[in-house]
Amino acid sequence: MLTQRIKNQHLLWRAAFGPMAENSASLDSISQKELWNKLLDRSKTFEKLDVTENKVAQILANMDKNLLNGEDNFTPDQKKQLRQQSREGLKTLNLQWLGVMIGHQGQLREKLSLFWHGHFAVRINNAFAQQELLHIIRTNALGNFKDMLMAVSKAPAMLQFLNNQQNKKKHPNENFAREVMELFTLGRGNYTEHDIKEAARAFTGWGFNIKGEFVFREGQHDEGEKTFLGKTGNFKGEDIINILLEQPQTARHITEKMYRFFVNEKLDDGIVKDLSAKFFKNGYNIQSIISEIFLSDWFYDEKNTGNRIKSPVELLVGIRRFIPMEMSKEIAQLQMQRILGQVLFYPPNVAGWAGGKNWIDSSSLMIRLRIPKAMAGNDVLDVNEKSDDDVSMGNDSNMLSNRFGNVDIAWPVVYRIFEKIPREKLGASIIDSVLQHARFSAEEIEKFADRTSRENYIRTMVIQLMCTPEYQLC
């Protein structure tokens, strides 16, 4: 039988990035519905992350002039400089978004945005285009999937990544048409090669201009009749997207991905079938279907708690939410993302991050177990990384010393979580607050704690627990 605290922490780890020190003490008494309503209410508003205003430069940085109708007068040296500026912009965007995940009250919006960031995976060295795509995702994260799909499909970042600038009549490029079906809507095996070819014809002429604005170039569009998923007409790209949304399979595919991300990697076919039917019937309302998940009794079943491996971003953000800290070398968080295999804005491929057990291997696990001590200033991580083209963001990765610099931790905020807990129950209370499922007793972990004072005990217990394999799960 799960306690009220564990249920609430379960909700906060799945719908957000874990409990924050300031509100952790209240999790013993607040109801899941009340907590959920707070998450919803606090995610209503947000601010755009804006790291670059140089639209022209950022769009041109990685584009061939032939793809922009000759709108390119930059020299090779100028383009090299622009690409470096874009890499710096992406570093800034990464750290800004990470900071919002850590400290902003709109946790639900950011967690859903992380999910959609992996669903609509784009890897291009173009800070402006990535910034605008993220804004689309964050704007629509709790809205309507149809609106988000249409906006993402017309975003320069997506059109550039999947080569639709090169999709012209008589010479169609099928990349975007294929992925919009395989990854974004129907899922593999629910369409034919003929459907891909016909959809690609419909998307001809979709591109963007030098200002980073979507453009439909009629002269490059195939006006001929197309037959797609059993329907025939003079379809354009919008028609293809609307037809895809008319397929119940699209709702099923998205619901399955949501279930695996927010609930359990092992699908419950009956629940998923019911959820996908509701998602389809309500017109792809994301807030409605996500509320259905987080307010259901089955979401809080023991089989669904403490069974999901935290992604590197969730791990780093979760630590900083529970242990409020300021670090002089914020850039170290980018290094940690690279080492652990999840760099925001640099997915491994168009399918995004695989997640699950793919996050863990013998090397990454050992690093994960040392990160909390390194953040707290009790350990130094000197790790040689493998060079990985654009993911290294221009750094010589083999020379990195992964230190977080001077770290200022607001430990009194953490102490206040347990101020009403008597000493004899303190160890068990700390365990319940840090872990979702513990396979050991307070006495076992106390062997590694400093018992010279109540404050030292709390501090060392929290850090030791975060260094256990159990903390990797949420």
C-alpha positions in Angstrom: 0.0 0.0 0.0 1.6 3.3 -1.1 1.6 6.2 1.3 0.2 9.6 0.4 3.8 10.9 0.1 4.9 8.2 -2.3 1.8 8.8 -4.5 2.4 12.5 -4.6 6.1 12.1 -5.4 5.1 9.6 -8.1 2.9 12.3 -9.7 5.6 14.9 -9.3 8.3 12.7 -10.9 6.0 11.8 -13.9 4.1 15.1 -14.5 7.1 17.2 -13.4 10.8 16.8 -12.4 10.4 15.6 -8.9 9.6 17.4 -5.6 11.1 20.7 -4.8 12.6 21.2 -1.4 10.3 24.1 -0.6 7.1 22.0 -1.0 8.3 18.5 -0.1 7.1 18.7 3.5 3.5 19.2 2.3 3.4 16.0 0.3 2.3 13.9 3.3 -1.1 15.6 3.5 -2.1 17.1 0.1 -4.4 15.0 -2.1 -3.3 13.9 -5.6 -6.2 15.8 -7.1 -5.3 19.0 -5.3 -1.6 18.6 -6.3 -2.7 17.9 -9.9 -4.8 21.1 -10.0 -1.8 23.1 -8.8 0.3 21.6 -11.5 -2.3 22.6 -14.1 -2.9 26.1 -12.7 0.8 26.9 -12.5 1.5 25.8 -16.1 -1.0 28.2 -17.6 1.5 30.9 -18.3 5.1 30.9 -19.5 7.7 33.1 -21.2 9.4 32.4 -24.5 13.0 31.5 -24.3 14.8 33.9 -26.6 18.5 33.6 -27.1 19.0 34.9 -30.6 17.4 37.7 -32.6 19.7 37.4 -35.7 17.2 35.6 -37.8 18.9 36.1 -41.2 22.3 35.0 -39.9 21.0 31.9 -38.1 18.9 30.7 -41.0 21.7 31.2 -43.5 24.4 29.6 -41.3 23.8 26.0 -42.5 21.8 26.5 -45.7 22.8 26.2 -49.3 21.8 29.3 -51.2 20.0 27.1 -53.8 17.6 26.1 -51.1 16.8 29.7 -50.3 16.2 30.8 -53.9 19.7 32.4 -54.1 19.2 34.6 -50.9 22.8 34.0 -49.8 25.7 36.4 -50.1 27.8 35.2 -47.2 31.4 34.1 -47.7 32.6 30.7 -46.4 34.5 32.4 -43.5 31.4 34.4 -42.6 29.3 31.1 -42.6 31.9 29.5 -40.3 31.6 32.3 -37.9 27.8 32.1 -38.0 27.9 28.4 -37.3 30.0 29.1 -34.2 27.6 31.7 -33.1 24.8 29.2 -33.5 26.6 26.6 -31.4 27.0 29.2 -28.7 23.3 30.1 -29.0 22.3 26.4 -28.6 24.4 26.1 -25.4 22.6 29.2 -24.0 19.2 27.8 -25.1 20.0 24.4 -23.5 21.0 26.0 -20.1 18.1 28.4 -20.1 15.5 25.6 -20.7 17.3 23.5 -18.1 17.0 26.4 -15.6 13.3 26.7 -16.3 12.8 23.0 -15.6 14.6 23.4 -12.3 13.1 26.5 -11.0 9.9 27.5 -12.9 6.6 26.7 -11.3 5.1 25.6 -14.7 6.5 22.1 -14.2 3.8 20.3 -16.1 4.2 22.3 -19.3 8.0 21.8 -19.2 7.7 18.0 -18.6 5.3 17.7 -21.5 7.5 19.8 -23.6 10.4 17.5 -22.9 8.2 14.6 -24.1 7.2 16.4 -27.3 10.9 17.5 -27.8 11.7 13.8 -28.1 8.7 13.1 -30.2 9.4 15.9 -32.7 13.2 15.3 -32.7 15.3 17.7 -34.7 19.1 17.9 -34.8 20.4 21.0 -36.6 23.0 23.6 -35.7 20.7 26.5 -36.0 19.9 28.3 -32.7 17.2 30.5 -34.1 15.3 27.6 -35.8 15.6 25.5 -32.7 14.5 28.3 -30.5 11.3 28.8 -32.6 10.5 25.1 -32.7 10.8 24.9 -28.9 8.5 27.8 -28.6 5.9 26.0 -30.8 6.2 22.9 -28.6 6.0 24.7 -25.3 3.0 26.8 -26.5 1.1 23.7 -27.6 2.3 21.2 -25.0 -1.0 21.2 -23.1 -3.2 22.2 -26.1 -4.3 20.4 -29.2 -2.1 17.8 -30.9 -3.5 18.8 -34.3 -2.4 22.4 -33.8 1.0 21.4 -32.7 1.5 18.9 -35.5 0.6 21.5 -38.1 2.8 24.2 -36.6 5.8 21.8 -36.1 5.4 20.5 -39.7 5.8 24.1 -41.0 8.7 25.0 -38.7 11.9 25.8 -40.5 13.8 23.5 -38.1 11.7 20.5 -39.1 11.7 21.4 -42.8 15.4 21.8 -42.9 16.1 18.7 -40.8 14.0 16.5 -43.0 15.0 18.1 -46.3 11.6 19.4 -47.4 13.3 22.6 -48.8 14.4 20.2 -51.5 11.0 18.7 -52.1 9.8 20.0 -55.5 7.5 18.8 -58.2 9.0 16.2 -60.6 11.8 15.7 -58.0 10.1 14.9 -54.7 12.0 14.3 -51.5 10.3 11.7 -49.3 12.1 12.3 -46.0 9.5 14.5 -44.4 6.5 12.6 -45.7 7.9 9.3 -44.4 8.7 10.5 -40.9 5.4 12.4 -40.4 3.7 9.0 -40.7 6.3 6.7 -39.2 7.2 8.8 -36.1 4.7 11.6 -35.7 1.3 10.1 -36.4 0.5 6.5 -37.5 3.6 4.6 -36.5 5.6 2.1 -38.6 3.6 -0.5 -40.6 0.4 1.5 -40.9 0.9 3.0 -44.4 2.4 1.9 -47.7 5.3 3.1 -49.8 2.7 4.4 -52.2 1.3 6.5 -49.4 4.7 8.0 -48.8 5.2 8.9 -52.4 1.8 10.5 -52.7 2.3 12.4 -49.5 5.7 13.7 -50.6 4.0 15.1 -53.7 1.5 16.9 -51.5 4.3 18.5 -49.4 6.1 19.8 -52.5 6.6 23.6 -52.2 6.7 23.7 -48.4 9.7 25.6 -47.3 10.9 28.8 -45.6 12.4 32.1 -46.5 15.5 34.1 -45.4 13.5 35.5 -42.4 12.8 32.0 -41.0 9.1 32.2 -42.1 7.1 29.3 -43.6 6.6 29.7 -47.3 4.4 27.8 -49.7 6.0 28.1 -53.1 3.2 27.3 -55.6 5.6 27.1 -58.5 7.4 24.1 -56.8 4.1 22.3 -55.8 2.8 19.3 -57.6 -0.8 20.1 -58.6 -1.6 16.7 -59.8 -4.2 14.3 -58.3 -2.9 12.1 -55.4 -4.3 9.0 -53.7 -3.4 8.8 -50.0 -4.7 6.3 -47.4 -7.6 5.5 -49.7 -8.6 9.1 -50.5 -8.1 10.8 -53.8 -7.8 14.5 -54.5 -5.5 17.4 -55.4 -4.0 17.3 -52.0 -1.7 19.8 -50.4 0.4 19.3 -47.2 -2.4 20.5 -44.9 -4.8 17.9 -46.4 -2.3 15.1 -45.8 -2.0 16.1 -42.1 -5.8 16.3 -41.7 -6.2 12.8 -43.3 -3.6 11.4 -40.9 -5.5 12.9 -37.9 -8.7 11.2 -39.2 -7.1 7.9 -38.5 -7.8 6.3 -35.1 -4.3 4.7 -35.4 -2.7 8.2 -35.0 -4.4 8.6 -31.6 -3.3 5.0 -30.7 0.3 5.7 -31.6 0.5 8.9 -29.7 -1.2 7.4 -26.7 1.2 4.4 -26.6 4.1 6.8 -26.5 2.5 8.9 -23.7 1.8 5.7 -21.7 5.4 4.5 -22.1 6.8 7.9 -21.1 4.5 8.8 -18.2 3.3 5.5 -16.9 5.1 2.3 -17.8 7.2 1.0 -20.6 5.1 -2.2 -20.5 1.8 -1.3 -22.1 -1.5 -2.3 -20.6 -3.5 -2.9 -23.8 -6.9 -2.4 -22.3 -6.0 1.0 -20.7 -4.2 2.2 -23.8 -7.1 1.2 -26.0 -9.5 3.1 -23.8 -7.2 6.2 -23.6 -6.6 6.3 -27.3 -10.4 6.1 -28.0 -10.9 9.1 -25.7 -8.0 11.0 -27.2 -9.5 10.5 -30.7 -13.0 11.4 -29.6 -12.0 14.6 -27.9 -10.2 15.9 -31.0 -6.6 15.3 -29.7 -7.0 17.5 -26.6 -3.7 16.9 -24.8 -4.7 18.3 -21.4 -7.8 16.1 -21.3 -5.9 12.9 -22.0 -3.0 13.7 -19.7 -5.5 14.5 -16.9 -7.2 11.2 -17.5 -3.8 9.5 -16.9 -2.7 11.4 -13.8 -6.1 11.3 -12.0 -6.7 7.6 -12.6 -6.4 5.0 -9.8 -4.4 2.7 -11.9 -1.7 5.3 -12.4 -0.9 4.9 -8.7 -0.7 1.1 -8.8 2.6 -0.2 -7.2 3.5 -1.7 -10.6 3.7 1.7 -12.1 5.8 3.4 -9.4 9.5 3.5 -9.0 9.9 1.4 -12.2 11.1 4.0 -14.7 14.7 4.9 -15.3 15.3 8.7 -15.1 16.6 10.3 -18.3 19.9 12.2 -17.8 17.9 15.5 -17.9 15.4 14.3 -15.4 18.2 13.1 -13.1 20.1 16.4 -13.2 17.0 18.5 -12.8 15.6 16.4 -10.1 18.8 16.6 -8.0 18.8 20.4 -8.3 15.1 20.7 -7.4 15.5 18.8 -4.1 18.9 20.3 -3.3 18.7 24.1 -4.2 22.1 25.1 -5.5 23.9 27.7 -7.5 27.0 26.6 -9.3 29.8 28.8 -10.8 30.2 26.4 -13.8 26.7 25.9 -15.2 28.4 24.7 -18.4 29.3 21.4 -16.6 25.6 20.4 -17.0 26.1 20.3 -20.7 29.1 18.1 -20.2 27.0 15.8 -18.0 24.3 15.6 -20.6 26.9 14.5 -23.2 28.5 11.9 -21.0 25.1 10.5 -20.0 23.7 10.5 -23.5 20.9 13.1 -23.6 21.9 16.6 -24.9 18.9 18.9 -25.4 18.5 19.9 -29.0 20.9 17.1 -30.1 18.8 13.9 -30.3 20.7 10.9 -31.7 18.4 10.7 -34.8 14.9 11.6 -36.0 13.3 9.0 -33.7 14.6 10.8 -30.6 16.0 9.2 -27.5 15.1 5.5 -27.1 14.9 5.9 -23.3 14.3 3.1 -20.8 17.2 0.7 -20.2 19.1 2.4 -23.1 20.0 5.2 -20.6 22.1 2.8 -18.5 25.3 0.9 -19.2 28.1 -0.1 -16.8 30.0 3.2 -17.5 27.1 5.6 -17.3 25.7 4.0 -14.2 28.9 4.5 -12.3 29.0 8.2 -13.4 25.3 8.6 -12.4 26.1 7.3 -8.9 28.8 9.9 -8.4 27.0 13.0 -9.8 25.2 13.9 -6.5 28.5 14.0 -4.6 30.2 16.0 -7.4 27.4 18.5 -7.3 27.6 18.8 -3.6 31.3 19.4 -3.8 32.3 16.1 -2.3 33.7 14.4 -5.4 35.3 15.5 -8.7 34.4 13.9 -12.0 37.3 13.9 -14.4 35.9 12.0 -17.3 37.4 11.6 -20.8 34.6 11.8 -23.4 34.5 10.5 -26.9 34.4 13.2 -29.5 31.0 13.4 -31.2 30.9 16.1 -34.0 28.3 18.7 -33.3 27.3 17.4 -29.9 30.7 18.5 -28.5 29.5 22.1 -29.4 32.9 23.1 -30.5 34.7 21.9 -27.3 37.7 19.6 -27.2 35.8 17.0 -25.3 38.9 14.9 -24.4 40.2 17.8 -22.4 37.1 18.4 -20.3 37.3 18.3 -16.5 33.8 17.9 -15.3 33.8 20.0 -12.3 30.8 22.1 -11.2 33.0 24.8 -9.8 32.0 26.6 -6.6 28.6 25.2 -5.6 26.4 27.1 -3.1 23.8 24.8 -1.6 20.8 26.2 0.4 20.9 23.3 2.9 18.6 25.1 5.4 15.7 24.7 2.9 16.3 21.0 2.9 16.6 20.8 6.7 13.1 22.4 7.0 11.6 19.5 5.2 12.3 17.3 8.2 12.0 19.9 11.0 8.9 18.2 12.6 10.3 14.7 12.3 11.6 13.2 15.6 15.2 11.8 15.5 14.2 8.2 15.8 12.1 8.5 12.6 14.4 10.8 10.7 16.3 8.2 8.7 13.1 6.5 7.4 11.6 9.9 6.6 14.6 11.0 4.5 14.5 7.7 2.6 10.8 8.1 1.8 11.4 11.7 0.7 14.3 10.9 -1.7 13.4 7.4 -3.0 10.3 5.9 -4.5 11.2 2.4 -3.5 14.0 1.5 -1.0 15.4 -2.0 -0.7 17.2 -1.3 2.5 16.6 0.1 6.0 17.6 3.4 7.5 20.1 1.5 9.7 21.9 0.2 6.6 22.4 3.6 4.9 23.2 5.3 8.2 26.5 3.6 8.2 27.7 6.2 5.6 26.1 9.2 7.3 27.6 11.9 9.5 25.8 11.7 12.9 27.7 14.5 14.6 24.7 16.8 14.3 21.1 16.7 13.0 22.1 18.9 10.0 25.1 16.8 9.1 23.0 13.7 9.3 20.3 15.1 7.0 22.8 16.4 4.5 24.9 13.2 4.3 21.9 10.9 4.2 20.3 12.8 1.3 23.5 12.7 -0.7 24.2 9.0 0.0 20.6 8.1 -1.0 21.0 10.0 -4.3 24.1 8.0 -4.9 22.2 4.7 -4.8 20.9 2.7 -7.8 17.4 3.2 -6.4 17.6 6.9 -7.0 18.0 6.2 -10.7 14.3 5.1 -10.7 11.2 7.2 -10.4 
